[in-house]
Amino acid sequence: MPPPNPPAPPTPYDRRMQATADKLGAALDRLVRGAPERLASTYPGRRLTVAALAREAGVARNAIYTNHRDILDDLARARKRGAIPDRLGSVEHKVAEQRAVIGDMQLQIRQLVTENAGLLRRAVEAERLAEMADRRNAQLTKQIDVLRRPAVLRPTNA
């Protein structure tokens, strides 16, 4: 009897899916324990939602809905256990939540500004190189035109 074939090595897609699933599981555990790492999840009257889980895990909500539906069941079970209250308690909690969200958004803005500055620098450099290439192309075209002009041959008197 031949030995069974070894399993195929995981593809980059499989590794990425597993990494996201691990992030989501760890984030759900932190939220249930009441020890989130992200600023937006640290307010006292927090709710256990897909958005809060996505923020805590650092993934898009769409990834949860499309590729990790099993975590939604875990989220629903945690909510039913009452691990985290489902409503905000007071105005102070709402203010704390909004301040945390504002802090996260300000961080995202700083990251986007940095990325935008880098892209702008690359665009300016690309325009400069394109202008240089256009000038060189014009010079070469002039040289080709000069070389293609007919040459007058003078007969030699012998």
Backbone as CSV, one residue per row, in Angstrom:
resi,resn,N_x,N_y,N_z,CA_x,CA_y,CA_z,C_x,C_y,C_z
1,MET,0.856,-1.164,0.000,0.000,0.000,0.000,0.907,1.234,0.000
2,PRO,0.726,2.166,-0.971,1.611,3.340,-1.051,1.327,4.296,0.103
3,PRO,2.350,5.015,0.516,2.148,5.986,1.609,1.222,7.117,1.129
4,PRO,0.446,7.687,2.057,-0.457,8.775,1.657,0.337,10.004,1.213
5,ASN,-0.247,10.736,0.287,0.408,11.954,-0.205,0.461,12.995,0.909
6,PRO,1.591,13.675,1.040,1.657,14.736,2.060,0.743,15.888,1.637
7,PRO,0.210,16.596,2.613,-0.673,17.711,2.253,0.102,18.794,1.504
8,ALA,-0.588,19.481,0.612,0.042,20.554,-0.159,0.394,21.706,0.781
9,PRO,1.509,22.371,0.532,1.863,23.500,1.389,0.821,24.615,1.218
10,PRO,0.596,25.370,2.279,-0.422,26.422,2.184,-0.009,27.513,1.195
11,THR,-0.977,28.009,0.475,-0.730,29.086,-0.483,-0.659,30.413,0.269
12,PRO,-0.161,31.474,-0.378,-0.164,32.788,0.284,-1.577,33.212,0.699
13,TYR,-2.569,32.878,-0.114,-3.958,33.211,0.233,-4.367,32.491,1.519
14,ASP,-4.025,31.190,1.619,-4.373,30.421,2.821,-3.677,30.997,4.054
15,ARG,-2.417,31.374,3.899,-1.686,31.951,5.031,-2.303,33.280,5.457
16,ARG,-2.696,34.095,4.480,-3.315,35.390,4.796,-4.654,35.190,5.498
17,MET,-5.449,34.239,5.020,-6.744,33.953,5.643,-6.549,33.477,7.078
18,GLN,-5.564,32.612,7.299,-5.306,32.101,8.642,-4.807,33.210,9.554
19,ALA,-3.968,34.085,9.044,-3.464,35.197,9.853,-4.608,36.118,10.264
20,THR,-5.524,36.371,9.344,-6.675,37.228,9.670,-7.569,36.539,10.691
21,ALA,-7.786,35.243,10.524,-8.602,34.502,11.490,-7.958,34.536,12.874
22,ASP,-6.637,34.411,12.931,-5.933,34.482,14.221,-6.092,35.866,14.852
23,LYS,-5.964,36.923,14.028,-6.135,38.286,14.545,-7.543,38.473,15.112
24,LEU,-8.540,37.981,14.386,-9.927,38.145,14.830,-10.181,37.379,16.122
25,GLY,-9.668,36.162,16.212,-9.860,35.376,17.428,-9.218,36.041,18.636
26,ALA,-8.002,36.541,18.452,-7.308,37.208,19.553,-8.030,38.496,19.946
27,ALA,-8.518,39.233,18.947,-9.229,40.485,19.242,-10.522,40.207,19.988
28,LEU,-11.243,39.162,19.591,-12.486,38.811,20.285,-12.185,38.424,21.731
29,ASP,-11.138,37.663,21.944,-10.755,37.291,23.313,-10.442,38.534,24.157
30,ARG,-9.698,39.479,23.574,-9.368,40.701,24.316,-10.618,41.507,24.646
31,LEU,-11.545,41.588,23.688,-12.777,42.345,23.942,-13.619,41.681,25.020
32,VAL,-13.717,40.363,24.977,-14.513,39.644,25.978,-13.881,39.785,27.362
33,ARG,-12.558,39.736,27.433,-11.869,39.898,28.721,-11.924,41.335,29.223
34,GLY,-12.257,42.268,28.329,-12.287,43.668,28.726,-10.913,44.294,28.727
35,ALA,-10.001,43.749,27.926,-8.640,44.273,27.860,-8.233,44.544,26.416
36,PRO,-8.957,45.439,25.733,-8.598,45.716,24.339,-7.298,46.500,24.240
37,GLU,-6.626,46.354,23.100,-5.367,47.055,22.879,-5.575,48.372,22.145
38,ARG,-6.613,48.460,21.347,-6.852,49.662,20.549,-7.552,50.718,21.383
39,LEU,-7.221,51.951,21.127,-7.762,53.078,21.877,-9.274,53.163,21.756
40,ALA,-9.833,52.919,20.576,-11.270,53.071,20.353,-12.078,52.015,21.099
41,SER,-11.456,50.989,21.599,-12.179,49.920,22.276,-12.052,49.990,23.785
42,THR,-11.463,51.041,24.320,-11.168,51.067,25.755,-12.175,51.847,26.588
43,TYR,-13.216,52.362,25.996,-14.165,53.108,26.808,-14.964,52.141,27.674
44,PRO,-15.459,52.586,28.836,-16.055,51.685,29.812,-17.352,51.015,29.363
45,GLY,-18.210,51.680,28.613,-19.499,51.095,28.238,-19.473,50.486,26.862
46,ARG,-18.409,49.819,26.531,-18.226,49.327,25.168,-19.269,48.276,24.787
47,ARG,-19.524,48.214,23.481,-20.434,47.217,22.945,-19.635,46.231,22.112
48,LEU,-20.113,45.022,22.078,-19.451,43.999,21.290,-20.144,43.941,19.933
49,THR,-19.546,44.600,18.958,-20.108,44.670,17.616,-19.048,44.231,16.616
50,VAL,-19.513,44.013,15.382,-18.581,43.654,14.317,-17.608,44.805,14.084
51,ALA,-18.115,46.033,14.146,-17.241,47.195,13.938,-16.166,47.270,15.022
52,ALA,-16.568,47.051,16.283,-15.590,47.095,17.374,-14.558,45.971,17.209
53,LEU,-15.021,44.801,16.815,-14.109,43.673,16.599,-13.146,43.979,15.461
54,ALA,-13.665,44.533,14.376,-12.810,44.862,13.231,-11.761,45.900,13.622
55,ARG,-12.176,46.933,14.382,-11.218,47.948,14.826,-10.149,47.322,15.710
56,GLU,-10.572,46.471,16.626,-9.621,45.854,17.558,-8.640,44.953,16.816
57,ALA,-9.130,44.223,15.808,-8.264,43.296,15.066,-7.449,44.008,13.995
58,GLY,-7.878,45.207,13.628,-7.160,45.927,12.575,-7.459,45.382,11.193
59,VAL,-8.676,44.887,11.001,-9.088,44.374,9.691,-10.365,45.090,9.270
60,ALA,-10.715,44.957,8.008,-11.936,45.573,7.503,-13.144,44.717,7.888
61,ARG,-14.267,45.385,8.132,-15.485,44.642,8.462,-15.868,43.713,7.328
62,ASN,-15.629,44.156,6.102,-15.980,43.344,4.942,-15.292,41.980,4.989
63,ALA,-14.061,41.946,5.480,-13.333,40.672,5.580,-14.045,39.718,6.534
64,ILE,-14.639,40.253,7.588,-15.361,39.407,8.543,-16.603,38.828,7.883
65,TYR,-17.360,39.698,7.216,-18.618,39.253,6.609,-18.401,38.296,5.441
66,THR,-17.342,38.485,4.665,-17.164,37.650,3.485,-16.358,36.380,3.729
67,ASN,-15.317,36.458,4.549,-14.407,35.320,4.674,-14.379,34.655,6.043
68,HIS,-14.913,35.306,7.058,-14.790,34.775,8.423,-16.152,34.808,9.121
69,ARG,-17.129,34.191,8.520,-18.479,34.204,9.077,-18.551,33.432,10.390
70,ASP,-17.633,32.497,10.612,-17.654,31.733,11.857,-17.409,32.636,13.069
71,ILE,-16.643,33.708,12.878,-16.382,34.610,14.010,-17.655,35.355,14.400
72,LEU,-18.579,35.524,13.438,-19.859,36.174,13.751,-20.652,35.350,14.755
73,ASP,-20.598,34.023,14.626,-21.279,33.156,15.593,-20.644,33.291,16.974
74,ASP,-19.316,33.321,17.011,-18.622,33.508,18.289,-18.974,34.856,18.910
75,LEU,-19.098,35.870,18.080,-19.461,37.200,18.538,-20.868,37.200,19.133
76,ALA,-21.794,36.527,18.459,-23.172,36.451,18.954,-23.230,35.695,20.287
77,ARG,-22.468,34.608,20.397,-22.453,33.847,21.655,-21.894,34.698,22.793
78,ALA,-20.844,35.442,22.534,-20.253,36.294,23.572,-21.245,37.377,23.991
79,ARG,-21.969,37.902,23.027,-22.957,38.941,23.341,-24.082,38.359,24.201
80,LYS,-24.509,37.120,23.894,-25.583,36.483,24.666,-25.133,36.170,26.091
81,ARG,-23.862,35.831,26.244,-23.354,35.550,27.585,-23.335,36.798,28.444
82,GLY,-23.463,37.937,27.802,-23.460,39.181,28.556,-22.079,39.592,28.989
83,ALA,-21.076,39.132,28.251,-19.709,39.470,28.627,-19.481,40.977,28.551
84,ILE,-20.153,41.612,27.618,-19.995,43.051,27.462,-21.394,43.632,27.302
85,PRO,-21.743,44.689,28.021,-23.076,45.271,27.906,-23.364,45.692,26.478
86,ASP,-24.628,45.559,26.078,-25.003,45.843,24.701,-25.453,47.290,24.507
87,ARG,-25.510,48.099,25.544,-25.911,49.502,25.379,-24.941,50.394,26.135
88,LEU,-24.851,51.592,25.673,-23.969,52.545,26.343,-24.657,53.040,27.596
89,GLY,-23.905,53.168,28.658,-24.488,53.527,29.939,-24.793,54.995,30.104
90,SER,-23.860,55.842,29.847,-24.077,57.245,30.162,-23.431,58.130,29.111
91,VAL,-23.664,59.397,29.274,-23.102,60.375,28.350,-21.579,60.350,28.407
92,GLU,-21.017,60.161,29.586,-19.562,60.118,29.709,-18.973,58.984,28.881
93,HIS,-19.659,57.880,28.858,-19.171,56.742,28.077,-19.231,57.062,26.596
94,LYS,-20.286,57.727,26.172,-20.405,58.108,24.764,-19.294,59.083,24.387
95,VAL,-19.031,60.024,25.255,-17.966,60.993,24.993,-16.615,60.285,24.931
96,ALA,-16.388,59.375,25.849,-15.121,58.631,25.848,-14.977,57.835,24.559
97,GLU,-16.057,57.214,24.109,-16.013,56.449,22.859,-15.692,57.365,21.687
98,GLN,-16.344,58.506,21.614,-16.109,59.430,20.513,-14.678,59.972,20.529
99,ARG,-14.157,60.248,21.707,-12.768,60.714,21.794,-11.798,59.638,21.324
100,ALA,-12.088,58.407,21.675,-11.226,57.309,21.233,-11.283,57.162,19.712
101,VAL,-12.472,57.271,19.159,-12.618,57.175,17.698,-11.889,58.341,17.034
102,ILE,-12.020,59.531,17.599,-11.330,60.703,17.051,-9.817,60.477,17.081
103,GLY,-9.309,59.923,18.172,-7.877,59.636,18.260,-7.425,58.662,17.182
104,ASP,-8.211,57.611,16.962,-7.881,56.656,15.905,-7.909,57.322,14.537
105,MET,-8.908,58.166,14.315,-9.020,58.840,13.019,-7.876,59.821,12.807
106,GLN,-7.453,60.517,13.851,-6.323,61.429,13.719,-5.052,60.661,13.367
107,LEU,-4.885,59.495,13.950,-3.740,58.655,13.605,-3.808,58.229,12.138
108,GLN,-4.985,57.840,11.692,-5.153,57.452,10.289,-4.873,58.628,9.365
109,ILE,-5.307,59.818,9.748,-5.056,61.002,8.929,-3.554,61.253,8.816
110,ARG,-2.837,61.146,9.939,-1.387,61.343,9.894,-0.723,60.317,8.971
111,GLN,-1.174,59.080,9.033,-0.609,58.046,8.171,-0.909,58.346,6.705
112,LEU,-2.138,58.783,6.418,-2.506,59.108,5.039,-1.742,60.319,4.516
113,VAL,-1.525,61.318,5.372,-0.766,62.495,4.957,0.666,62.088,4.617
114,THR,1.247,61.235,5.424,2.608,60.763,5.156,2.669,60.001,3.837
115,GLU,1.706,59.118,3.635,1.676,58.347,2.390,1.450,59.274,1.197
116,ASN,0.572,60.256,1.351,0.291,61.196,0.273,1.537,62.003,-0.080
117,ALA,2.289,62.435,0.931,3.515,63.196,0.672,4.521,62.351,-0.110
118,GLY,4.639,61.092,0.243,5.547,60.206,-0.491,5.114,60.030,-1.938
119,LEU,3.818,59.870,-2.152,3.314,59.717,-3.516,3.503,61.002,-4.317
120,LEU,3.297,62.147,-3.678,3.492,63.423,-4.361,4.951,63.586,-4.778
121,ARG,5.869,63.223,-3.879,7.296,63.306,-4.206,7.624,62.430,-5.403
122,ARG,7.078,61.212,-5.414,7.331,60.313,-6.538,6.731,60.857,-7.837
123,ALA,5.558,61.482,-7.762,4.923,62.036,-8.952,5.745,63.201,-9.511
124,VAL,6.242,64.072,-8.625,7.050,65.205,-9.069,8.333,64.700,-9.729
125,GLU,8.959,63.701,-9.144,10.187,63.130,-9.720,9.892,62.494,-11.080
126,ALA,8.764,61.804,-11.202,8.393,61.182,-12.476,8.151,62.252,-13.545
127,GLU,7.514,63.367,-13.168,7.294,64.458,-14.127,8.621,65.063,-14.572
128,ARG,9.550,65.221,-13.631,10.859,65.774,-13.973,11.591,64.856,-14.952
129,LEU,11.550,63.563,-14.682,12.208,62.609,-15.580,11.531,62.576,-16.944
130,ALA,10.215,62.718,-16.972,9.493,62.731,-18.244,9.872,63.964,-19.059
131,GLU,10.019,65.115,-18.406,10.439,66.330,-19.110,11.842,66.168,-19.679
132,MET,12.737,65.570,-18.903,14.100,65.340,-19.392,14.076,64.405,-20.594
133,ALA,13.261,63.381,-20.533,13.164,62.434,-21.647,12.586,63.125,-22.883
134,ASP,11.619,64.019,-22.690,11.055,64.751,-23.831,12.112,65.644,-24.483
135,ARG,12.911,66.338,-23.656,13.958,67.194,-24.216,14.990,66.355,-24.980
136,ARG,15.390,65.243,-24.415,16.374,64.380,-25.087,15.796,63.817,-26.379
137,ASN,14.527,63.468,-26.355,13.869,62.958,-27.555,13.865,64.028,-28.651
138,ALA,13.607,65.290,-28.282,13.612,66.376,-29.261,15.011,66.548,-29.854
139,GLN,16.058,66.475,-29.016,17.433,66.588,-29.507,17.746,65.472,-30.491
140,LEU,17.374,64.256,-30.145,17.670,63.120,-31.028,16.898,63.221,-32.336
141,THR,15.674,63.718,-32.282,14.884,63.886,-33.505,15.551,64.904,-34.422
142,LYS,16.081,66.001,-33.860,16.788,66.996,-34.661,18.024,66.381,-35.302
143,GLN,18.760,65.585,-34.544,19.963,64.950,-35.089,19.608,63.996,-36.224
144,ILE,18.527,63.258,-36.080,18.104,62.326,-37.137,17.717,63.107,-38.382
145,ASP,17.008,64.223,-38.204,16.616,65.042,-39.356,17.848,65.554,-40.091
146,VAL,18.856,66.004,-39.357,20.085,66.501,-39.983,20.771,65.373,-40.739
147,LEU,20.821,64.214,-40.190,21.507,63.094,-40.836,20.741,62.565,-42.050
148,ARG,19.451,62.780,-42.102,18.646,62.284,-43.231,18.621,63.263,-44.408
149,ARG,19.109,64.474,-44.229,19.111,65.438,-45.329,20.031,64.928,-46.439
150,PRO,19.602,65.171,-47.678,20.468,64.710,-48.796,21.797,65.474,-48.814
151,ALA,22.814,64.768,-49.146,24.139,65.381,-49.210,24.451,65.662,-50.674
152,VAL,25.029,66.813,-50.962,25.410,67.189,-52.324,26.789,66.625,-52.606
153,LEU,26.857,65.884,-53.673,28.141,65.310,-54.047,28.716,66.148,-55.192
154,ARG,29.896,66.573,-55.089,30.525,67.366,-56.140,31.445,66.454,-56.939
155,PRO,31.302,66.551,-58.215,32.201,65.708,-59.038,33.653,66.205,-58.945
156,THR,34.519,65.306,-58.991,35.925,65.673,-58.930,36.441,65.883,-60.347
157,ASN,37.194,66.902,-60.576,37.773,67.184,-61.910,39.132,66.482,-62.018
158,ALA,39.186,65.578,-62.914,40.436,64.869,-63.051,41.165,65.172,-64.311
